[in-house]
């Protein structure tokens, strides 16, 4: 344990470590976060993370899962207040794009194929992915976009706009306007 007087002493160590890692994720990519750094940020011994994460990949999976849960919550909250199916698509997709821009490292952690292997998500990640895909498919179908390719196109549009805006290729406002304009076509 750290010698700091304000350090971690009891409670949910796994949660404290994840919270520390999530704070680090706000400032740097997941690939740059080490278990030792997380231990320092949580003010615990450098061995403490190994009680909860078998290795660095275990930590990265936890970061991706927490990030996906937050993304899903934000998309769900935005879509809940929408009056029409079109408004639901705009609100939910806009929340997705906004999350990508405002939390780029968390967004990247969710979609890192070395962490969340396509077609083989963790037990925690699988229902989160299903819920997000289900929301998108339901909103698309309600708006008359009911072909499987429509859902893939919408997801690609949201994801691409969010990724490009997060990388600075255009502003968040431009990405949101382009997304809404595409839906009206």
C-alpha positions as CSV (number, residue, x, y, z in Angstrom):
1,X,0.0,0.0,0.0
2,X,1.1,3.5,-0.7
3,X,2.6,5.5,2.2
4,X,0.3,8.4,1.5
5,X,-2.0,9.3,4.4
6,X,-4.9,9.9,2.0
7,X,-4.6,6.6,0.3
8,X,-7.0,3.8,-0.3
9,X,-7.6,1.8,2.8
10,X,-10.9,-0.2,2.5
11,X,-14.0,-0.8,0.4
12,X,-14.2,-1.9,-3.2
13,X,-10.6,-2.0,-4.5
14,X,-11.6,-3.1,-8.0
15,X,-14.0,-0.1,-8.3
16,X,-11.3,2.3,-7.0
17,X,-8.8,0.9,-9.6
18,X,-11.3,1.2,-12.4
19,X,-12.3,4.7,-11.3
20,X,-8.6,5.7,-11.3
21,X,-8.1,4.1,-14.8
22,X,-11.2,5.9,-16.1
23,X,-9.8,9.2,-14.9
24,X,-6.5,8.5,-16.7
25,X,-8.5,7.5,-19.8
26,X,-9.9,11.1,-20.0
27,X,-6.3,12.4,-20.7
28,X,-4.6,9.6,-22.7
29,X,-5.3,6.6,-24.8
30,X,-5.9,3.2,-23.1
31,X,-2.8,1.8,-24.8
32,X,-0.7,4.3,-22.8
33,X,-2.2,3.3,-19.4
34,X,-0.2,0.8,-17.3
35,X,-1.3,-1.2,-14.3
36,X,1.5,0.5,-12.3
37,X,0.1,3.9,-13.3
38,X,-3.4,2.9,-12.3
39,X,-2.0,1.8,-8.9
40,X,-0.3,5.2,-8.4
41,X,-3.5,7.0,-9.4
42,X,-5.6,4.9,-6.9
43,X,-2.9,5.4,-4.3
44,X,-2.3,1.6,-3.7
45,X,0.7,-0.7,-4.0
46,X,1.9,-1.4,-7.5
47,X,0.8,-5.1,-7.0
48,X,-2.8,-4.3,-6.0
49,X,-4.2,-4.2,-9.6
50,X,-3.1,-7.8,-10.1
51,X,-5.6,-8.9,-7.5
52,X,-8.4,-7.7,-9.8
53,X,-6.9,-7.8,-13.3
54,X,-4.9,-10.8,-14.5
55,X,-2.9,-8.5,-16.8
56,X,-3.0,-5.2,-18.6
57,X,-5.5,-6.6,-21.2
58,X,-7.9,-7.3,-18.3
59,X,-7.7,-3.7,-17.3
60,X,-8.2,-2.6,-20.9
61,X,-11.3,-4.8,-21.1
62,X,-12.7,-3.2,-18.0
63,X,-12.1,0.2,-19.4
64,X,-13.8,-0.7,-22.6
65,X,-16.8,-2.2,-20.8
66,X,-17.3,0.9,-18.6
67,X,-16.9,3.2,-21.6
68,X,-19.5,1.2,-23.5
69,X,-21.9,1.3,-20.6
70,X,-21.5,5.1,-20.5
71,X,-21.9,5.4,-24.3
72,X,-25.1,3.3,-24.1
73,X,-26.4,5.4,-21.2
74,X,-25.9,8.6,-23.0
75,X,-27.5,7.4,-26.3
76,X,-30.4,5.9,-24.4
77,X,-31.0,9.1,-22.4
78,X,-30.9,11.3,-25.5
79,X,-33.3,9.1,-27.4
80,X,-35.8,8.7,-24.6
81,X,-37.1,12.3,-24.9
82,X,-37.6,12.2,-28.7
83,X,-41.1,12.8,-30.0
84,X,-40.9,11.0,-33.4
85,X,-38.9,8.1,-34.8
86,X,-36.8,10.7,-36.9
87,X,-36.1,12.7,-33.7
88,X,-35.0,9.5,-32.0
89,X,-32.5,8.7,-34.7
90,X,-31.2,12.3,-34.6
91,X,-31.0,12.4,-30.8
92,X,-29.4,9.0,-30.3
93,X,-27.0,9.3,-33.2
94,X,-26.0,12.8,-32.1
95,X,-25.3,11.5,-28.6
96,X,-23.1,8.8,-30.1
97,X,-21.2,11.3,-32.1
98,X,-20.9,13.7,-29.2
99,X,-19.5,10.9,-27.0
100,X,-16.9,10.1,-29.6
101,X,-15.8,13.7,-29.6
102,X,-16.0,14.5,-25.9
103,X,-14.5,11.1,-24.8
104,X,-12.2,10.1,-27.6
105,X,-10.0,7.7,-25.6
106,X,-13.0,6.0,-24.1
107,X,-14.6,5.7,-27.5
108,X,-11.4,4.2,-29.0
109,X,-11.2,1.8,-26.1
110,X,-14.7,0.5,-26.9
111,X,-13.9,-0.2,-30.5
112,X,-10.3,-1.4,-30.1
113,X,-10.4,-4.8,-31.8
114,X,-7.5,-6.2,-29.7
115,X,-9.6,-5.5,-26.6
116,X,-13.1,-6.2,-27.7
117,X,-12.6,-8.8,-30.4
118,X,-15.2,-8.5,-33.1
119,X,-17.6,-11.4,-32.8
120,X,-16.2,-12.4,-29.4
121,X,-17.1,-9.8,-26.8
122,X,-16.7,-10.4,-23.1
123,X,-19.7,-11.5,-21.0
124,X,-20.1,-8.0,-19.8
125,X,-19.6,-6.3,-23.2
126,X,-22.0,-8.6,-25.2
127,X,-25.3,-7.3,-23.7
128,X,-24.1,-3.7,-24.0
129,X,-23.3,-4.2,-27.7
130,X,-26.7,-5.9,-28.2
131,X,-28.5,-3.1,-26.4
132,X,-26.9,-0.4,-28.5
133,X,-27.4,-2.3,-31.8
134,X,-31.0,-3.1,-30.7
135,X,-31.8,0.6,-30.0
136,X,-30.4,1.6,-33.4
137,X,-32.3,-1.1,-35.2
138,X,-35.6,-0.3,-33.5
139,X,-35.2,3.4,-34.1
140,X,-34.3,2.9,-37.7
141,X,-37.2,0.5,-38.3
142,X,-39.6,3.0,-36.7
143,X,-38.4,5.6,-39.1
144,X,-38.9,3.3,-42.1
145,X,-35.3,2.2,-42.4
146,X,-35.9,-1.4,-41.9
147,X,-33.4,-3.2,-44.2
148,X,-30.3,-4.7,-42.4
149,X,-28.1,-2.5,-44.7
150,X,-29.9,0.6,-43.4
151,X,-28.8,-0.1,-39.8
152,X,-25.2,-0.8,-40.9
153,X,-25.2,2.5,-42.9
154,X,-26.5,4.5,-40.0
155,X,-24.0,3.0,-37.6
156,X,-21.2,3.6,-40.1
157,X,-22.4,7.2,-40.6
158,X,-22.5,7.9,-36.8
159,X,-19.2,6.2,-36.1
160,X,-17.4,7.8,-39.0
161,X,-18.6,11.3,-38.3
162,X,-17.7,10.8,-34.6
163,X,-14.3,9.5,-35.3
164,X,-13.4,12.1,-37.9
165,X,-14.7,15.0,-35.7
166,X,-12.8,13.5,-32.7
167,X,-9.6,13.5,-34.8
168,X,-10.2,17.2,-35.7
169,X,-11.1,16.8,-39.3
170,X,-14.2,18.9,-38.7
171,X,-16.1,20.3,-35.7
172,X,-18.6,18.6,-33.6
173,X,-21.3,21.0,-34.8
174,X,-20.4,20.2,-38.5
175,X,-20.6,16.4,-37.7
176,X,-24.0,16.8,-36.0
177,X,-25.3,18.9,-38.9
178,X,-24.0,16.4,-41.5
179,X,-25.6,13.5,-39.6
180,X,-29.1,15.2,-39.3
181,X,-28.9,16.3,-43.0
182,X,-28.1,12.7,-44.1
183,X,-31.1,11.4,-42.3
184,X,-33.5,13.9,-44.0
185,X,-32.3,12.5,-47.4
